[in-house]
Amino acid sequence: MESLHPLFVHFPIALLTAAFLIESVALLLKRPAWHRVALWNLGLGALGAALAVITGREAMAVAKHSLEIHRIMALHERLGYGVLALSGAVCGWRLFSQDRMGLVSRRIAWGLLGLACGMLALGAHLGGRLVYEFGVGGVYGRSAGGIEVVDQGHKPALKEEESMKKWLFALLVLGVGMWAGQAVAEGGHGEQGAHGAHEHAEAGAKAQKVTGEVVDLACYLSEGAMGPGHRECAQKCINSGLPVGIKSGDQLYLVVGGEHDPANKTLAPLAAKNVTAEGTVTERDGIHLLAVKKVTVNE
């Protein structure tokens, strides 16, 4: 197993770094599809980190090392566990949240992923020292003080190792605390929003049916684009997260889900088609909002 560790370490280095860079671009340019690409890289990178940790433990158990080498190995090992814990936690959080993640949550996840990449870089640096400076896994590059540990089961408690444990524990607590705080904040906001929406519906919303064509508002408002000739473009725009509406006669409606959630996935396949949408309509400052609960395609 010792020879497999150098093989597997390249996967988390490449994939987690790619995930961080892609997520950075997605946040900067506001590209929803790129978040999913970053998540795939993150998931595969976390899996690679797990394989690197497993093969690394096996390699460490059989590698001949001195006290100086052991000190570096201990830090290298702790960093590997830290990368695995952070990348696995962020990946699990992203998978659980799916598209419900708010901007603040995405930024926190991005920060934790960046921290994991920093630990990954330091761990890779220490791994390179073990191989090229000390010759671990082959012939020693140089003598490490001439003192070798004969008892492989004995691992002296070094100050650097204990310090690393404390830092990793602190980072783990910080990450969990940030995640829990954001979850509570978003939960409270969701409850307040739902309560406010309910009161608003009782006060001013009217249940009605709206018949018209499904349009992507970006193209319609900027170019007046609609109809069968614009269907393919409208589907792409709606799927990408741009606002969707229904053009009914001279009236244009901004359409959301019945619980004020996005209706894009439901309406994207119906772009440029004539439909009858049932829901509640509210109006403010000349803008009509349709919270749709049922959509029927008119032949």
C-alpha positions in Angstrom: 0.0 0.0 0.0 3.0 2.3 0.5 3.4 2.8 -3.3 -0.3 3.7 -3.8 -0.3 6.8 -1.6 1.7 8.9 -4.1 -0.9 7.9 -6.7 -4.0 8.9 -4.8 -2.7 12.2 -3.4 -2.9 13.8 -6.8 -6.7 13.4 -7.0 -7.6 15.6 -4.0 -4.9 18.1 -5.0 -6.3 18.6 -8.5 -10.1 18.2 -7.8 -10.4 20.2 -4.6 -8.3 23.0 -6.1 -10.5 23.0 -9.3 -13.6 23.0 -7.1 -12.4 26.1 -5.2 -11.5 27.9 -8.4 -14.7 27.1 -10.2 -16.8 28.0 -7.2 -14.9 31.3 -7.1 -15.8 32.1 -10.7 -19.4 31.0 -10.1 -19.8 33.4 -7.2 -18.0 36.2 -9.1 -19.9 35.9 -12.4 -23.1 34.6 -10.9 -23.3 31.4 -13.0 -25.6 28.9 -11.3 -24.5 26.0 -13.5 -20.9 26.4 -12.4 -21.9 25.7 -8.8 -22.9 22.2 -9.9 -19.6 21.7 -11.7 -17.8 22.8 -8.6 -19.9 20.4 -6.5 -18.9 17.4 -8.7 -15.2 18.3 -8.3 -15.7 18.7 -4.6 -17.4 15.4 -4.2 -14.7 13.5 -6.2 -12.0 15.4 -4.4 -13.4 14.5 -1.0 -13.5 10.8 -2.1 -9.9 11.2 -3.3 -8.9 12.7 0.1 -10.4 9.6 1.8 -8.4 7.3 -0.4 -5.2 9.4 0.2 -5.7 9.2 4.0 -6.3 5.4 4.0 -3.3 4.7 1.8 -1.2 7.2 3.7 -1.9 5.4 7.0 -0.8 2.1 5.5 2.3 3.8 4.1 3.2 5.4 7.4 2.9 2.1 9.2 5.6 0.5 7.1 7.9 3.5 6.4 11.2 3.6 8.2 11.5 7.0 9.8 13.6 9.0 12.3 12.4 11.4 14.9 12.7 14.4 12.5 10.8 12.5 9.8 8.2 11.5 12.3 7.6 15.1 13.3 6.8 16.0 9.6 4.8 12.9 9.1 2.6 13.7 12.1 1.8 17.2 10.7 1.2 15.7 7.2 -1.2 13.2 8.7 -3.1 15.8 10.7 -3.5 18.0 7.7 -4.8 15.1 5.7 -7.5 14.4 8.3 -8.3 18.2 8.3 -8.7 18.3 4.5 -10.9 15.2 4.6 -13.1 16.6 7.4 -13.6 20.0 5.8 -14.1 18.8 2.2 -16.5 16.1 3.4 -18.5 18.5 5.5 -18.8 21.1 2.8 -19.7 18.5 0.2 -22.4 17.0 2.6 -23.7 20.5 3.3 -23.9 21.4 -0.4 -25.7 18.1 -1.3 -28.2 18.5 1.5 -29.0 22.1 0.6 -29.1 21.6 -3.2 -30.4 24.8 -4.8 -31.8 26.2 -1.6 -28.4 27.6 -0.5 -28.4 31.4 0.0 -25.6 33.7 -1.0 -24.2 34.0 2.5 -24.2 30.2 2.9 -22.4 29.8 -0.4 -19.8 32.3 0.7 -19.3 30.4 4.0 -18.9 27.1 2.1 -16.5 28.7 -0.3 -14.4 30.0 2.6 -14.3 26.6 4.3 -13.3 25.0 0.9 -10.6 27.6 0.6 -9.3 26.8 4.1 -9.3 23.1 3.1 -7.2 24.0 0.0 -4.8 25.9 2.1 -4.3 22.9 4.4 -4.0 20.7 1.3 -1.2 22.9 -0.1 0.7 22.8 3.2 0.2 19.0 3.4 1.4 18.6 -0.1 4.5 20.6 0.7 5.3 18.4 3.7 4.7 15.3 1.6 7.2 16.6 -1.0 9.8 17.2 1.8 9.3 13.6 3.0 9.9 12.2 -0.5 12.6 14.5 -2.0 14.4 15.7 1.1 14.3 12.7 3.4 13.8 9.9 0.8 10.8 8.3 2.5 9.5 5.5 0.4 12.9 5.0 -1.1 16.5 5.8 -0.3 17.0 8.6 2.3 17.8 11.9 0.8 19.8 12.9 3.8 20.3 11.8 7.4 17.7 13.1 9.8 19.9 13.5 12.7 21.1 9.9 12.7 18.4 8.9 15.2 16.0 6.2 14.0 12.9 5.0 15.7 13.2 1.3 16.0 9.8 0.8 17.7 7.3 1.8 14.9 4.4 1.8 17.4 6.0 4.5 19.5 5.1 8.0 18.5 6.6 10.7 20.7 4.2 13.5 21.7 5.7 16.5 19.9 4.7 20.1 20.5 4.1 20.7 16.8 1.7 17.7 16.7 -0.2 18.8 19.8 -0.5 22.3 18.4 -1.8 21.0 15.1 -4.5 19.0 16.9 -5.6 22.1 18.7 -5.8 24.1 15.5 -7.7 21.4 13.6 -10.2 21.1 16.5 -10.6 24.9 16.6 -11.2 25.0 12.8 -13.7 22.2 13.1 -15.6 24.0 15.9 -15.5 27.2 13.9 -16.9 25.6 10.7 -19.7 23.8 12.6 -20.5 27.0 14.4 -20.7 29.0 11.2 -22.8 26.4 9.6 -25.2 26.1 12.5 -25.5 29.9 12.9 -26.3 30.4 9.2 -28.8 27.5 9.2 -30.6 29.0 12.2 -30.5 32.5 10.6 -31.9 31.2 7.3 -34.5 29.1 9.1 -35.7 32.1 11.0 -35.8 34.2 7.9 -37.8 31.4 6.1 -40.3 31.3 9.0 -40.7 35.1 9.0 -41.0 35.2 5.2 -43.6 32.4 5.2 -45.6 34.2 8.0 -45.3 37.5 6.1 -46.3 35.9 2.8 -49.3 34.3 4.5 -50.5 37.6 6.0 -49.9 39.3 2.7 -51.9 36.7 0.9 -54.8 37.1 3.3 -54.7 40.9 3.0 -54.3 41.5 -0.8 -53.8 38.4 -2.9 -56.6 37.2 -5.2 -57.1 33.7 -6.4 -57.5 33.6 -10.1 -56.7 31.9 -13.4 -54.3 33.5 -15.9 -54.1 32.3 -19.5 -51.2 33.3 -21.7 -47.8 32.5 -23.1 -44.8 31.5 -20.9 -42.0 33.9 -21.6 -38.5 34.5 -20.2 -38.7 38.0 -18.9 -35.1 38.9 -19.7 -35.5 38.5 -23.5 -39.1 39.7 -23.6 -38.5 42.9 -21.7 -35.2 43.7 -23.6 -36.2 42.6 -27.1 -39.9 41.7 -27.0 -38.9 38.1 -27.9 -41.6 35.5 -27.6 -43.4 32.8 -29.7 -42.4 29.4 -31.0 -39.3 30.8 -32.8 -37.9 31.9 -29.4 -38.7 28.7 -27.6 -35.2 27.2 -27.4 -33.6 30.4 -26.2 -36.4 30.9 -23.7 -35.9 27.5 -22.2 -32.2 28.1 -21.8 -32.8 31.4 -20.1 -35.4 30.1 -17.7 -33.3 27.0 -16.9 -30.3 29.2 -16.1 -32.3 31.0 -13.4 -33.5 34.1 -15.2 -37.0 35.3 -14.2 -40.0 33.6 -15.9 -43.4 35.2 -16.6 -46.7 34.8 -18.4 -47.9 37.3 -21.1 -51.7 37.4 -21.0 -53.1 39.9 -23.4 -51.7 43.3 -22.5 -50.7 42.2 -19.0 -47.4 40.7 -18.0 -47.1 38.5 -14.8 -43.9 37.6 -12.9 -44.4 34.0 -12.0 -43.1 32.2 -8.8 -44.1 29.0 -7.1 -47.1 28.7 -4.7 -44.8 29.1 -1.7 -42.9 32.0 -3.3 -40.2 29.6 -4.4 -38.7 29.5 -8.0 -41.0 28.1 -10.7 -38.3 27.9 -13.3 -37.9 24.1 -13.4 -41.7 23.7 -13.8 -42.2 26.3 -16.5 -39.0 25.9 -18.5 -40.3 23.0 -20.6 -43.5 25.1 -21.3 -41.6 28.1 -22.7 -43.5 29.7 -25.6 -46.6 27.5 -25.0 -50.0 28.8 -24.1 -51.0 27.8 -20.6 -53.6 28.4 -17.9 -52.0 29.0 -14.5 -54.0 28.9 -11.3 -52.8 30.7 -8.2 -52.9 34.0 -6.4 -52.2 37.4 -7.9 -50.8 40.4 -6.1 -49.9 43.8 -7.5 -47.5 46.5 -6.3 -46.1 49.5 -8.1 -47.6 48.3 -11.3 -46.0 44.8 -11.2 -48.2 41.7 -11.1 -46.9 38.7 -9.2 -48.5 35.3 -9.8 -47.9 32.6 -7.2 -48.8 29.6 -9.3 -50.2 26.4 -7.8 -51.4 24.6 -11.0 -50.5 24.9 -14.7 -52.5 23.4 -17.6 -51.1 23.4 -21.1 -53.7 24.5 -23.7 -53.7 22.6 -26.9 
